[in-house]
Amino acid sequence: MKRFIKFRTIPFYNKTNLGKINMKTSRFNVLIREEDESFLVYNTLRGSISRVNPELAQLLKSKDLAPLDNPELVDLVEHLKEQGILIPPRLDELEEYAQMHRRWKEGRENVEFNALLTYDCNFECPYCYQGRGEKGQQIHGFKYMGPELLGATKKFIKKTTAERGAKKLELVLYGGEPFLPRAREMGRELTEEVSEWARKNNIAFGLHVLSNGSLIDEDIVKWLSGYGTRLQIPVDGDPEMHNRYRFYKEDRRGSFEDIARVLSMTRGTDVETHIRISLTDETYPTMERLLDELKSRDLTHVYPDFCYITAFTDACADFESHTLSDLKLFRVMPELWRKAHERGFPLDIRPQVQPLPCSSVADGSYIVDSFGEVYKCWELVGLKEHKVGRIDFDGNLEKTSVYGDVLERNPVNIEQCKRDSYLPACAGGCVCKAQWQSKTYHAPGCGTEKYLLKDKVKVYVETLDLSDKPTIQSGPFRLQKIEGRQQPKMSHCYVLV
């Protein structure tokens, strides 16, 4: 049951500011209408979530704060300030965000290294060029990282981390398939040596792995659990549909049963398990059956990360006819979140304050492929025109001009972005999408972080127990503080949305 609190009347104005509220509404308030005519207010710069009645929503929309010039409303005003909905009149929020963006881009405390150990894969998925016959061979060959380059990668990681004075090091194992036999041994060697070096130097270490899951066994799960790993495995629909999309290269056998077995192995371990569920015109009608299938197997510990397949590059162009339109995607995604929550799956959908669109534009983030070439964005790996450098055998990075071009991207300098109240939630959007659509990194890359923001907030609030969140009633206005300000968070593009 909702609780309503009638606040006491206390003096609010002194003689010097009598009759002046001396505040303004934040440019980053996003109002979201609910079914009962109330509104959610999400402040994208501060991450706060509030619920207000129509009268207060209208006042915030109009930006006319004169009705708040009333000593009886002092507590309401204070709560609006705490949530960042009202701000000091001279505060330049765009500059505040610009400074946050620069701090996170140039920050030296965190580093992230993605090791693409091989381009080879034991699957032949129709939407992926890696591992797929002629197309994969044409782009980069099925190259594994050699022993010398593995040693150079270790040197590069240690040297870069030490030079930056970083306090946290994140390692991502990626491919191709990182658990193919040769890649598996390299991944273990790299992880164990780098994590031990980090421990000796009082540097926090985190491990993330992206795998098709087919080669993971109990030994690997135990090893991953020791690092508290974040593991992502793709699942593309119910068993029948998944097997049409994700099958073994050797005999075209479907992989659903193998993946389900691996998911059951991670239950009760310290492996944070995510399944990347790709939505296409064929797969999305099977999503409810997939969720029911996973629940029937007691696999509700996994995070279902719904995403969509893109045709950003020429390598993926032959699958473009199966991709969902943005409009269809934005219609089905919120319902999938709701269905997953109803079945007891954890959701990772709370919008975040994002100084950067992803780690690709951070100075301390690198992807090293099996040729020793360095990239900033996973979607652009293997495309030589987007290569930002190369590491030599002494672990030094020889940068190209592309490196500086990517880092110069600043959404505050993009006209469309700097006018948008969504800016701190999307940070200008996907760098790859900007390049694909506008042939430059310095353009908007609008995606789901913008277009699904309101639905994310609504569905997220639906998942919360708000029984302990009192509603503040002051005059005609009503406010419920759902969640306060949040710390900014780095977004990782483990799913491309």
N, C-alpha and C positions, 0 to 999 in steps of 0.2 A: 504494500500500500504506500502511495506517495505521502510524504510528510511536508506540510507547508509551514514555513516559519515566518511570522510577522515580526520584522525587526523594529527595535526601539527607535525613537526619534532622538537624534543627538545633533549638536551644532555641526554644521558642515562648512559654512562660509565665514571667513573673518571679514573685517571691515575693508581690507585691501582688495579682496576679490569677490565682494558681495555681488551676487547676481551673475557670476561668471563660472561656468563649469570648467573652462580652461583645459579642455581635452578635445581630441578628435577621434573619429573612428579609424581603425587600422585599414590600410589599403588591402590587406591580405585576409580580410574576413570573407569566408565563403558560406553563404546561407543555403540551407538544404531543406526543402519543404518535406514534412512528414505527412502520413496519411490522415492524422487527426488535426491537421492545419497548424500544428506547432512547427517550429523550425529548429534544426541543428545548426550551430555556428562552429565551423572549423576554421581556426586561424592557421594558415599555412606556414607562417614564419615562426610561430611558437608551439604549434602542435596541439593546442588546447581544443577540447570539445565541450560545447555547452548546448543546452536546450533552452529556447526562449519561446514566449507566447507570441501570437501575431502582432500585438501592439508594440512589443519591444523590437521585433524583427522589422516592422515598418519604420520605426525610429532609426534603427541602424542603417537601413537602406537609404533613408532620406538624408542622413548625415546631419540632420538638424537636431542638436542636442539640447535645445532650449527647454523641452519638457523635463529634463533632468535637473534643471536649476531649482531644486527643491530640497531643503535640508532633510526631509523625510526619506529621501532616496539615497542618502549617503552610503549605506551598506551595499545597495545594489551597484552603485558606481564603483565602489572599491572592488567588488567581485568582478566587474567588467574589466577593470584595470588589471587585476591579477591574471585574468585569462588572456590579456593582450588584445582584447576587443576594442578597448579605449586606450589611447596612448597620449603622451605629452604632445602639445601642438607643434613643437619645433623638431620633433624626432623625424629624421629622414630614414624611413624604413628601407627604401631601395639601397641606400648607402650601407645601412646595417647589414643587409643581405649580401651586398657586394664584398664587404669586409669578411663576412663568414665564408663566402665562396673562395676568396683568396687564401684565407687561413687554411682551409681544408685542402685546397689544391697544392699549396706550397708547404704544407705541414710536414714535419720530418719525424714525427713520433711513430707513424704507422707505415709499414711497407708490405706490399703484396707481390708475390712472385708466382706466376702461372707457368708450370712446366708441361709443355706439350711433348710428351715423351716419344710419341709416334703418331703418324698420320694414318697408320693401318688400323683396320677394324675387322672383326669377325662377323659383323652384321652387314647387310646390304639394304638399308632402309631407303625407300624410294625418294624421300625428300632430302637426303643427305648425300653430298658428294664424297665425303670421306669414307673410304672403303668400298666405294661403288664403281667397280670396273673401270671403264675407259675414262669417265669423268674425273674420278679421283686421281688416276694415273696422269691424266693430262694436266691437272692443276699443280700437283706437287710430288707425285710418286708416293710409294708406301715406305717412307723413310723412317728409320729408328734413330734416336739419339745415340751416337757412338760413345765409347768410354772417355775419349779425350774431351768431347763436348760436355759430357756429364760432369767431368772434373771442372771444366771451365764454368759451368752453370753454378756449381757449388761455390767456386771462388767469387763469382759475380754476386751471388746472394749474400755471402758473408761480407765481402768488401763494401757493397752498397749499403747494407744495413749498418755496418760500423761507421762508415763515413757520414751517414745521415744521423747517427746517434739515436736510432729508432728504439722504441720501447716495446713494440709489438710487431711480430713477423707472422704473416699468413702465407702458407704455401698451398697452392692448388695443383692437384694432379689431374691431367686432362689428356684428351687425345682427339682423334682416333679412340682406341680403347686402352686405357692405362693399365689394365690387368692382363693383357696379352703376355705370355710368359717372359719375353725379353723386357718388355716395359715394366712388368710387375717387379722384377728384381731391381731395375734402375730406380723405380719409385720408392721402394723400401730403403735402398741405399741412400738416396737423396734425402728422404724424410728423416731417417735416423741420424744421419750425420749433421744435418742442419738443425734439427730439434735439440740435439745434445750440445751443439755449439751455442745455440740460443740460451739453453739452460745455464751453461757455465758463465754466460755474459749477462745473466739476469734480464733476459728479453723474453716476454711472453710469446708463446708459439701456438698457432692454430693451424689445423689441417682441414682442407676441403677437397673432396674427390667427386668428379663427374665420371660416371661409368654406365655402360649399358646393363651392368649387373650380372651378365651371364656367366662370368668366370669367378665370381665371388664365392668363397667357401667359408667354413667356420673359422679357419685359421686367419683369413683376411679380416673377418668381422671382429675377431678378438683383437687383432692388431689395430684396426681402425678405432675400436672402442677405447684402447689405451690412450689415444690422442683426443678423445671427445670429438671425433670427426663429424663434420657435416657432409653427408653423402646424398648425392642426387642421382636418381635412376629414372629414365623415361618409361612411362606406361601410356600407351596410345589407344585407350578405349577398352571395351570389354574383351574377354579372352579371344573371341573370334576376330574382332577388328584389330586388336593389338598384333595378333599373329600375321595378319595381312600386311602390317606396316613394319614390324620389327622381327625379322627372321634371319636365320643364320645364312651366311654367304655360301657355305660349303654345300648344304643340302636343302636350303630354303625352308627348314623346319621352323615353326613358330616358337617364340621364346617366353610366352606368358607364364607357363608353369615353372620355368626356371627362375623367373623374376619373383614370382610369388613366394617361392621357397627361400630366396635370399631375404625378402622383406620379413618373413617370419623369423629368420635368424637374428635380425637386428632388434626384435622386440625384447625389451627389458635390458638392453645394453646402453652404453653411453654414445652410441652412434645416432646422431640426430638425422633421421631419414626423411628425405623429401622425394616425392615422385613428380616428375615434370610431365604434365598431361597436355599433349599437344592437341589443339582444337582445329579440326578441318571440317569441310562440309560433310565428310563421311564419318568422322569420329565423334563429333559432338552429340549426335542423337543417341550414342551408346553410353554416355557418361553416367546416367543414373544406374544403368545395369552394372557399370564398372564399380561404382561406389558400393552397391549392394553386394557385389562379388567380394570385394575387399573386406567389407564388414562381416560377411558370412565366414571368412577365413580368419577373423579376429586380427585384422591388420589395421585397426583404427589408430595405431600409434603414428602412422606416417602422415606427413604434411602433404595434402594434395595441392600442387602449384599449377593451376590452370594457365596455359599460355597459348600463343598461336604461332604457327609456322609462318615465316616471312620469306619473301623472295627478293631480299635486298640486293643480292649479287647475281651475276650472270650464271654462276654455277648452279643456282637454285631455280632458274627461270623455267625449266621444264616441269616444275611442280606447281607453278603459280596458279593454275586453274583450280587447284584444290584448296587454296587458302581462303579463309573466311574474310568477308568484307568487314571493315571496322564497325559498321552499323550493326551487322548481325552479331559480331563479337561482343559489343557493348550491351546488347540485349540479353545474351545468354549467360555471360559471366556472373552477374550478380545472383542469378537463380542457381547456378552451380555452387557458389559459395554457400548459399542457404541450404541446399540439399546436403552438402558435405557436413555442415554444422549440425543439421538435424540427425545425422547418422553418427555423430560423436567424433568426427575427425578434427584435429587441431587446425586452426587457420592462421596464416601469417599475412593478414591483409590490412593491419592498422596502418594508415598513411603516416609517413615519417617526414620530419623536416630534413630536406635533402640539400646540403650545400653543393653537392655534385650530382650529376645524373647517374653516374656509376664510377667505379674506380678507374675507368680508362683515361679520364682527364686529370687524375691525380699524378703528381710528379713522381711519387714513390710506388707506382704500379707498373708491372712489366709482364709481358707474355713472351716466353722464350720457346721457340719451336725446335723441332729436331734437326734443323739446319743451323741453329745458332742465331737465327734472325729474330728480331724483337718487334712486337706489335703492341698496340694499346687496346685494341678492341677485338674480342673473340670472333665477331662476325666478319672481320676484315683479315683474319689470319690467313696467310698463304697468298694474299693479293699483294704483289710486290710494290705496287704504287702506294700502298699504305704502310709499308715497313718503316719503323721509326729508328731502326738501328741494327747493329749486329754485335755480338760479344766475341772478343778474341780469346785465345787460350789462356791468357792471364786474368780473365774475368773482368776485362774493361769493356764498357759500352761505347761503341763508335756510333754516334747519333747521326741521323739524316735530318734534313730540314723539316721533314714531316713531324718529327718529335715536337719541335717548337710550335708548329702550326696547330697541332692538337691542343697543346697546353695554353695557347693564346685564346682558345675559345672561352668566352665569358658571356653568359646569357643576359647580363645587365647591359651589354653592348648590342644586343639583338633587339631591334625596335619592337617586334611583336611580343617578345618575352618580357621586356621590362614594363610593359603596360598591363601585364596579366596578373591577376590576384592569385593564380595557381603557381607562380614562379618558384617559391620555396618548396613546393611539393614535387616539382618535376625537374627543376634546375636546367630548363631549356630543352629537356628531352634527349632522346637517343642520338649520339654522335653519328652512328652508322646510318640511321634513318635520315638525318640531315644531309649527309654526304650522298646518299642514294637519291633523295628527292631534289636537292638543290646543288649538288656537285661541289659542296663546300662544307667544312665542319662548322662554319660560323653562320648557322641558320637553325631555325627551330626543328626539333625532331619529335614533334608531339605524338604521344602514344597513350597507353592506358593510364599512366600516372596522372594525366590531365583529364582525359575523357571519362575515366571511371572513378575519379576521386569522390564525387558525391555518393555514388553507390557503395564505394568502399566504406565511407564513414557510416552510412545508414546500416549496412549489414554488420559492420563491426559493433556498432552500438546495440544492435539486436542480440548479439552474443553475450552482452554484459549483464550482470546482476546489478541493477540500479537501486535495489531496495534500501541501501545505506546512503544514498545520495539525496539529501534534502533539497526541496525546492524553495527558493527565496521569493517571497511575495512582497513587493514594495509598490504601494499604490496600484495603478493599473498594469504594472509590469511584473513578469515572472521569469525567473532564471533558475536553471538547474545546472550546477557544475558537474559534468560527467567525468572529465579528466583534465588535469592541469597541464602546464607547459611541459614539453618534452625536450630532451637533449637532441641535437642534430645527430644524424646517423648516416654512415656511408652505405649507399646502395650497391649491391653486387648483382651483375646481370647474369645470374644463374639461369634465369628464364628470360627470354627476350620478349618484352611486352611493350 
